[in-house]
């Protein structure tokens, strides 16, 4: 699933205020309530991080799911959407060693720096 600037703004607002109403969220990101809510449901809390990597794997996704069955539904949907996944590996976290609960979404909203 590719996130566009509106998706990123939605995530930033929800991260800033997790108890925001659907109407207030829609107003803040410039959408009507229904499309805003649909975008939010599609994103949260399933894939919360994605990193491009070097080496034997191309991407590393951080996925939150209520159980293995819900995780499998997420993966089945990604495979069905033909987003370029030909195979995947699953690693289950058994212990959190370090975790920063605030994601740097504001960084993603900044325009890219112009090279000189």
C-alpha positions as CSV (number, residue, x, y, z in Angstrom):
1,X,0.0,0.0,0.0
2,X,1.5,3.3,-1.0
3,X,0.9,6.3,1.3
4,X,0.3,9.7,-0.3
5,X,0.7,13.1,1.4
6,X,-2.9,13.0,2.7
7,X,-2.4,9.5,4.2
8,X,0.7,10.8,5.9
9,X,-1.2,13.8,7.3
10,X,-3.9,11.5,8.6
11,X,-1.4,9.4,10.4
12,X,0.4,12.5,11.8
13,X,-2.9,13.8,13.2
14,X,-3.9,10.5,14.7
15,X,-0.5,10.1,16.2
16,X,-0.7,13.6,17.7
17,X,-4.2,13.1,19.0
18,X,-5.3,9.5,19.2
19,X,-8.8,10.5,20.4
20,X,-9.6,12.9,17.6
21,X,-13.1,12.6,16.1
22,X,-13.7,11.5,12.6
23,X,-15.1,14.9,11.7
24,X,-12.2,16.8,13.2
25,X,-9.7,14.6,11.5
26,X,-11.3,15.0,8.2
27,X,-11.4,18.8,8.6
28,X,-7.7,18.9,9.5
29,X,-6.6,17.0,6.4
30,X,-9.1,18.6,4.0
31,X,-11.3,15.6,3.3
32,X,-15.0,14.8,4.0
33,X,-15.5,12.4,6.8
34,X,-16.2,9.2,4.9
35,X,-13.2,9.2,2.6
36,X,-11.0,10.2,5.5
37,X,-12.3,7.4,7.7
38,X,-11.9,4.9,4.8
39,X,-8.2,5.9,4.4
40,X,-7.6,5.7,8.2
41,X,-9.2,2.2,8.4
42,X,-7.0,1.0,5.5
43,X,-3.8,2.2,7.3
44,X,-4.1,1.9,11.0
45,X,-2.8,0.0,12.9
46,X,-1.7,-2.6,10.4
47,X,1.5,-1.5,8.7
48,X,3.1,1.0,11.1
49,X,6.6,1.1,9.6
50,X,8.3,0.2,6.4
51,X,12.0,0.2,5.6
52,X,13.9,-0.4,2.3
53,X,16.9,-2.6,3.1
54,X,20.0,-3.8,1.4
55,X,20.9,-7.5,1.3
56,X,18.8,-10.5,1.0
57,X,15.4,-8.8,1.6
58,X,14.1,-5.6,-0.1
59,X,11.7,-4.3,2.6
60,X,11.1,-4.7,6.3
61,X,7.5,-4.1,7.5
62,X,6.5,-3.5,11.1
63,X,2.9,-4.9,11.3
64,X,0.6,-4.8,14.3
65,X,-2.2,-7.4,14.3
66,X,-4.4,-8.7,17.1
67,X,-3.3,-12.3,16.4
68,X,-1.7,-14.5,13.8
69,X,-5.0,-14.9,11.8
70,X,-5.4,-11.1,11.5
71,X,-1.7,-10.9,10.4
72,X,-2.4,-13.5,7.8
73,X,-5.4,-11.6,6.5
74,X,-3.1,-8.5,6.1
75,X,-0.5,-10.5,4.2
76,X,-3.2,-12.2,2.0
77,X,-4.6,-8.8,1.1
78,X,-1.2,-7.4,0.2
79,X,-0.5,-10.5,-2.0
80,X,-3.9,-10.2,-3.7
81,X,-3.3,-6.5,-4.4
82,X,-0.3,-7.4,-6.5
83,X,2.0,-4.7,-5.0
84,X,5.1,-6.6,-6.0
85,X,5.4,-9.1,-3.2
86,X,6.5,-12.5,-4.6
87,X,7.5,-14.0,-1.2
88,X,7.7,-13.0,2.4
89,X,9.2,-14.1,5.7
90,X,7.6,-13.6,9.1
91,X,9.4,-12.9,12.3
92,X,7.5,-12.8,15.6
93,X,8.6,-10.4,18.3
94,X,9.0,-12.2,21.6
95,X,10.4,-9.3,23.6
96,X,10.7,-5.6,23.1
97,X,14.2,-4.3,23.9
98,X,13.7,-0.7,22.8
99,X,10.7,1.0,21.2
100,X,10.0,4.7,20.5
101,X,6.2,5.1,20.5
102,X,6.3,8.4,18.4
103,X,6.9,7.9,14.7
104,X,8.6,10.8,12.8
105,X,5.6,11.4,10.5
106,X,6.3,15.2,10.5
107,X,9.6,14.4,8.7
108,X,7.8,12.6,5.9
109,X,5.6,15.7,5.4
110,X,8.5,18.0,4.8
111,X,9.5,18.7,1.2
112,X,12.8,17.1,0.2
113,X,15.9,19.2,0.6
114,X,17.2,20.7,-2.7
115,X,20.7,19.5,-3.5
116,X,23.2,22.2,-4.3
